Amino acid sequence: MFNRPARLETQAPEPAIPLAEPVIGGNEWAYVKECLDSGWVSTAGAFVGRFEAEFAKYLGSEHAVAAASGTAALHVALLAAGVRPDDEVLMPSFTFIAPANAVRYAGAWPVFVDAEPRAWQMDVALTADFLTRQCRWSGGALRNPRSGRRIGAILAVHVLGHPVDLDPLLEVAEKYDIPLIEDAAESLGATYGGRYAGRFGRLACFSFNGNKVMTTGGGGMVATDDAALAERVRYLATTAKDDADEGIHGQVGFNYRLTNIQAAMGCAQLERLEEFLAAKRRIAARYAEGLAGLPGLTLMPEEPWAKSAFWLYSIRIDPAQAPCDSRELRARLSAAGIASRHFWQPLHLSPAHAGAEFLGGGVAERLHGEVLSLPCSAGLSEAAQARVIAALRAGLAS
Ligand SMILES: Cc1ncc(COP(=O)(O)O)c(C=O)c1O
């Protein structure tokens, strides 16, 4: 026997478990190298068109236009849909802030709708009630009687990977000819009644930020079946170029195009999207099994008409029934080297959107207090997930 150095006798700390990190191990290196070798590194380059075509094929849409980010995609989609300055756009309060910011970039105002407690999505009954019973038709448009503003669009955000109940929204949007835009940034690969989220609105937007189901580092996409809308999105995102040779721009546009390098990465990630989605579902199933029966814990919901992409697997902790609340549980997980996250300050309470109208009340605030997102990278190993489950069981045991 030999004497071990003292520092080896203490157990090495277990590695930290992040919330959601990308899985990069396919053709990313090869495709990006191809870009660098060819010198086509900017927004003109073969991978951009290829990524758009392959994305449209995956989704089943007629057109897809790549953008620099999901937020940029939302901004130009809102403009292409005809949202004008001083319009109002109905959208959920319980979401990441990007879609509300995009509404403001377009010069319009968000009207925030509370969440429903079953699937944590925009309350479609409240939305339909507001449009059918409270709004008034005047001056050729449906208007909010309190502000006098035109309702310019419904922005349906599919939150955390789960689709919104779209049929009632589509019905009311059609009735009043209001464009419905889907924000599927968090829900690529989710389905509603068997069809992909992003196949229902006039336009749909996606994000390829590093924490999303698939990533290009940063990037976005607008999908639509309408050729004119796709052309309008492309025009606005490419500095509204009327004549490239003469350098003539028809209006103030935006430099919102995705680069060839990012698109190269997108092509490689798209090849593995089904694999990532299957991994997400396995992770969700293991959490459901491992966390069943814990007091005060509600598993991430999935409606019978939906197939969630389980982008960020999240649980809800009812402080009246659980031994600790979500903030204390997060601290306990953090002490065990496990990342988790609260989602989000309801936007009707956000200083960034102070003064916006809010429909409903109570649900989004409770979700903000009680929802906790857990590690769920597509590459999360069974052993690492078992550690998360054990820490949660221990954290909720006392
Ligand atoms: C619902 C939602 N919409 C839009 C965005 C914006 O996407 P990006 O970060 O690519 O601008 C995000 C996240 O980042 C999001 O979660």
The ligand as an SDF file (V2000), in Angstrom:
LIG
                    3D

 16 16  0  0  0  0  0  0  0  0999 V2000
  -40.6100   32.6740  -26.9440 C   0  0  0  0  0  0  0  0  0  0  0  0
  -39.3800   33.3020  -27.4910 C   0  0  0  0  0  0  0  0  0  0  0  0
  -39.4940   34.1580  -28.5220 N   0  0  0  0  0  0  0  0  0  0  0  0
  -38.4290   34.7490  -29.0610 C   0  0  0  0  0  0  0  0  0  0  0  0
  -37.1720   34.5080  -28.5870 C   0  0  0  0  0  0  0  0  0  0  0  0
  -36.0490   35.2690  -29.1720 C   0  0  0  0  0  0  0  0  0  0  0  0
  -35.1450   34.5230  -29.8430 O   0  0  0  0  0  0  0  0  0  0  0  0
  -33.6330   35.0610  -29.9980 P   0  0  0  0  0  0  0  0  0  0  0  0
  -32.9640   34.8960  -28.6780 O   0  0  0  0  0  0  0  0  0  0  0  0
  -33.0740   34.1600  -31.0500 O   0  0  0  0  0  0  0  0  0  0  0  0
  -33.7030   36.4760  -30.4270 O   0  0  0  0  0  0  0  0  0  0  0  0
  -36.9930   33.5950  -27.5300 C   0  0  0  0  0  0  0  0  0  0  0  0
  -35.7010   33.2160  -26.9430 C   0  0  0  0  0  0  0  0  0  0  0  0
  -34.6450   33.4960  -27.0450 O   0  0  0  0  0  0  0  0  0  0  0  0
  -38.1230   32.9930  -26.9580 C   0  0  0  0  0  0  0  0  0  0  0  0
  -37.9920   32.1600  -25.9160 O   0  0  0  0  0  0  0  0  0  0  0  0
  1  2  1  0
  2  3  1  0
  2 15  2  0
  3  4  2  0
  4  5  1  0
  5  6  1  0
  5 12  2  0
  6  7  1  0
  7  8  1  0
  8  9  2  0
  8 10  1  0
  8 11  1  0
 12 13  1  0
 12 15  1  0
 13 14  2  0
 15 16  1  0
M  END
$$$$
